[in-house]
Amino acid sequence: MSPKIAQFVKALDTLTPQERSELFTFINNREKATPNGRIILNEELRKAQTINFAPGPGACPTCGR
């Protein structure tokens, strides 16, 4: 077994049943997706990994300042 697969299985064991279900649904949808659909799913994955530390230029979306 490759180290990447071993690391993935180790991370999989830490997921809750709900998270595990969400992961398998995402993987299945990704495997069945068309090339354009896969681009959309990859974009959703990228956005889920983004952390917003502070408002950018302009106003804060919460307080308006």
N, C-alpha and C positions, 0 to 999 in steps of 0.2 A: 504494500500500500504506500502511495506517495505521501510525503509530509503534508501537502496541501489537503488531501482527502482526510487524513487523520485529524488535522486541525478543524476541518469542516464538521466532521462527526463529533468531535469534542464540543464544538460550539452548539451543534444541534441538540446535544444532550442537556444543555442548559436552558433550552426554550420551554416555555409553558405549552400545554396542549393547544391553546388558542394560537400562539405564535407559530407553532409547528404546522398547524393547519393552514395558516396564512402563507407560510413559506411554500408548502407543497402546492397550494392553489396558484401562487405566483409562478412557480417553476413549470407547472403543467400548462398554464396559459401562455407562458413564454415559448414553450416548446411547440405549441399548436399555432402560434401567431404567424402571420405573414411578415415579410420583411418590414413593411411600414408599421405593422402592429408591434413588432419587436422594438422598433425605434421609440414608439410611444411608451412601451413598458420600461425600456431602459431610461428614458427621461424621468418617468415617475420614480424609479429607483434612485436616480441621481438626486432628485429633489428631496427624497426621504433621508438622504445622507448629508444634506446641507444644514449647517447651523447658522442661524442669524444672531450674531452677537450684539448688534446695535442697529438702529435705523441708519440707513444710508443718507445720501444728500436729500434734503427736503424735510418734511415733517414726520414726526413719530406717528405710526399708525394707531397707537393706543391713546396717547394724550393730545396729539395734534400740535405739539411744540416742535 
